[in-house]
């Protein structure tokens, strides 16, 4: 397709609202997914760090009592 101007390009032959709306919704979903994944990773890192610290303290306690 050839467009005469940028306004014709963004109008997409009358379907611009649907086309650009779809791109916008997809972008929001992808950004949201990335943010949720990074939040989940931080939560898991924190959780595993607490478990590791707890296990380390138990090992030190067991070594000193033996």
N, C-alpha and C positions, 0 to 999 in steps of 0.2 A: 504494500500500500504506500502511496505517496501522499504526503500532506503538504498543503500550500503554506501553512503557518503553524506556529506552536499551539494556537487555540484550537485548530482542527485536530492536531495530534492529541491534545488532552480531551477533546470532545469524543474522539474515537468513533466518529460516524453516528453519534447519538447514544452510544453505549458507554461513554466515559465514566458516568457515575457508577455503573456496575463494575467496570473493569478496574478503575482506580479504587473503588470501595473494597473490592476483593483483595487487591494488593495490600491495602491498608489493614484490613482485618487479619490477613495472613502475617503481616509484619508484627502486629500486636501479639498474635499467638506465639510467634517464634521468640520475640523478646520476653514475653511472659514465661515461656518454657525455660529459657536460659536463666532467668532470674530465679525461678523456682528450683531448678537444678542446683544452682550455686548456693542457695539458701539451705537446701537439703544436704549438700556436701559439707557446709560449715557446721550444721547440726551434727552430722555423723562424725566429723573430725573431733568435735568437742566431746561427744559421747564416748568415742573410742579412746580419747585422751584420758577421760575420767576412769574408764575401765582399766587402762594401762597403769595409771597412777595408783589405783586401788590394788591391782595385782602386785605392783612393785612394793607397796607398803606391806602387804601380806607376806611377800617373800622375805623382806628385811626382818619382819617380826618373827617369822619362823626360823630364820638363820640365827637371830640373837637368842632365842629361847632354846635352841638345840645345843 
